[in-house]
Amino acid sequence: MIVGIEMDFDAAHYLPNYEGKCKRLHGHTWHVKVEVVGNIKDNSGMVIDFGILKNELKEVLARFDHYRLNDTIANPTCEYVVTHIKAELLAKHINVLSVEVREGEGGWARI
């Protein structure tokens, strides 16, 4: 079964390896969607407690929210942001199926 949550954070970034307007510092509201896969646990009837999943994701995103992403990720493209978030959640032993990050309105990456 697949379950998921969605959450937003606000952060600035610039793309040092890009020749265009995104090379300059700018900000977005980033929208994150996480899907977790697993079996329903008999005792709880859940794959994962949404509260636990929300808290774990909130802890990961707290390092990004209202910060400059370049302080954490050297080249914070949407692709690298989504990769970083998935790795952090996997390190917390969450059985992540996919992570999607929307950079403002229109652009997104999914892993």
Secondary structure as GFF3:
##gff-version 3
##sequence-region A 1 111
A	DSSP	beta_strand	2	13	.	.	.	ID=ss1
A	DSSP	three_ten_helix	21	23	.	.	.	ID=ss2
A	DSSP	beta_strand	26	37	.	.	.	ID=ss3
A	DSSP	alpha_helix	50	62	.	.	.	ID=ss4
A	DSSP	three_ten_helix	69	71	.	.	.	ID=ss5
A	DSSP	alpha_helix	78	91	.	.	.	ID=ss6
A	DSSP	beta_strand	96	103	.	.	.	ID=ss7
A	DSSP	beta_strand	107	110	.	.	.	ID=ss8
###
